[in-house]
Amino acid sequence: QVQLVESGGGLVQAGGSLRLSCAASGSIFSIGVMGWYRQAPGKQRDLVAAITSGGSTNYADSVKGRFTISRDNAKNTMYLQMNSLKPEDTGLYLCKWSRPNIGMEYWGKGTLVTVSS
């Protein structure tokens, strides 16, 4: 089992930066795909960025060039560096650990990011 705890959210002005962290428990952290998702009020949960166990990454078009996802398997932690934040980046940011080939996934409870204009 994997337990995930997000941190680093907060209130920031447009153009500012935040760094989110997702700390995981469990010895199988390193073999899963990790992802950051955003859920804005009244909207569906959307993928922001993902990183495989080997370090391959993909990003939503809306955050390319502004956000960077990374992971430190030795620390069981994933990060999301968010720069040039926009009001539309506002939402609850959740991390997910998954092994899609066997249908296993775990979610954190999220950390709230609010970007003011």
C-alpha positions as CSV (number, residue, x, y, z in Angstrom):
1,Q,0.0,0.0,0.0
2,V,1.1,3.6,-0.7
3,Q,0.1,6.6,1.4
4,L,0.6,10.0,-0.1
5,V,0.7,13.4,1.6
6,E,0.9,16.7,-0.4
7,S,2.3,20.0,0.8
8,G,3.4,23.4,-0.4
9,G,0.2,24.9,-1.5
10,G,-0.9,28.4,-0.6
11,L,-1.9,31.8,-1.9
12,V,0.3,33.5,-4.4
13,Q,0.0,36.4,-6.8
14,A,-0.1,35.9,-10.6
15,G,3.5,35.6,-11.9
16,G,4.7,34.0,-8.7
17,S,6.0,30.5,-7.9
18,L,5.3,27.6,-5.7
19,R,6.8,24.2,-5.1
20,L,4.6,21.3,-4.3
21,S,5.8,18.1,-2.6
22,C,4.2,14.7,-2.4
23,A,5.7,12.5,0.2
24,A,5.0,8.7,0.0
25,S,5.2,5.9,2.4
26,G,5.7,2.3,1.2
27,S,8.6,0.5,-0.3
28,I,7.1,0.3,-3.8
29,F,7.1,4.0,-4.4
30,S,10.0,3.9,-7.0
31,I,8.3,1.4,-9.3
32,G,5.1,3.4,-9.9
33,V,4.0,6.2,-12.2
34,M,3.5,9.5,-10.3
35,G,1.3,12.3,-11.4
36,W,-0.1,15.7,-10.3
37,Y,-3.7,16.4,-11.0
38,R,-5.7,19.7,-10.5
39,Q,-9.3,20.0,-9.6
40,A,-10.8,23.4,-9.8
41,P,-14.2,24.1,-8.1
42,G,-17.0,22.6,-10.2
43,K,-14.7,21.1,-12.7
44,Q,-13.3,17.7,-13.4
45,R,-9.9,16.5,-12.2
46,D,-7.3,17.0,-14.9
47,L,-3.8,15.7,-15.3
48,V,-1.2,18.5,-14.9
49,A,2.0,16.4,-15.2
50,A,3.3,12.9,-14.8
51,I,6.6,11.1,-14.4
52,T,7.4,7.5,-14.8
53,S,9.8,5.4,-12.7
54,G,12.4,5.9,-15.3
55,G,12.0,9.7,-15.3
56,S,10.1,10.3,-18.5
57,T,7.7,13.2,-18.2
58,N,4.6,14.6,-19.8
59,Y,2.7,17.8,-19.2
60,A,-0.6,19.3,-19.9
61,D,-0.3,21.9,-22.7
62,S,-1.4,24.7,-20.4
63,V,1.6,24.2,-18.1
64,K,4.4,23.4,-20.5
65,G,7.3,25.6,-20.1
66,R,6.1,26.8,-16.7
67,F,5.9,23.7,-14.5
68,T,8.5,21.0,-13.9
69,I,7.8,17.6,-12.3
70,S,10.5,15.6,-10.7
71,R,10.9,12.7,-8.2
72,D,13.5,11.6,-5.7
73,N,13.1,7.9,-5.3
74,A,15.6,7.8,-2.4
75,K,13.3,10.2,-0.5
76,N,10.0,8.7,-1.7
77,T,9.0,12.2,-2.8
78,M,7.7,13.8,-5.9
79,Y,7.8,17.6,-6.6
80,L,6.1,20.1,-8.9
81,Q,7.9,23.4,-9.4
82,M,5.3,25.9,-10.6
83,N,6.5,29.2,-12.1
84,S,4.7,32.1,-13.8
85,L,1.5,31.1,-12.1
86,K,-1.8,32.3,-13.5
87,P,-5.2,32.6,-11.9
88,E,-6.4,29.6,-14.0
89,D,-3.8,27.5,-12.2
90,T,-6.0,27.8,-9.1
91,G,-7.3,24.5,-7.7
92,L,-6.8,21.5,-5.4
93,Y,-3.6,19.7,-6.5
94,L,-3.6,16.0,-5.8
95,C,-0.8,13.5,-6.4
96,K,-1.4,9.9,-7.6
97,W,0.8,6.9,-7.5
98,S,-0.2,4.2,-10.0
99,R,0.8,1.0,-11.8
100,P,-1.5,1.2,-14.8
101,N,-0.5,-2.3,-16.1
102,I,-2.0,-3.9,-13.0
103,G,-4.8,-1.4,-12.3
104,M,-3.4,-0.2,-9.0
105,E,-3.5,3.4,-7.8
106,Y,-3.5,5.6,-4.7
107,W,-4.4,9.2,-4.2
108,G,-3.4,11.9,-1.7
109,K,-5.9,14.3,-0.3
110,G,-4.5,17.3,-2.0
111,T,-3.0,20.8,-1.3
112,L,-4.8,24.0,-2.3
113,V,-3.2,26.5,-4.6
114,T,-4.8,29.9,-5.1
115,V,-3.4,32.3,-7.6
116,S,-4.7,35.9,-7.3
117,S,-4.8,38.3,-10.2
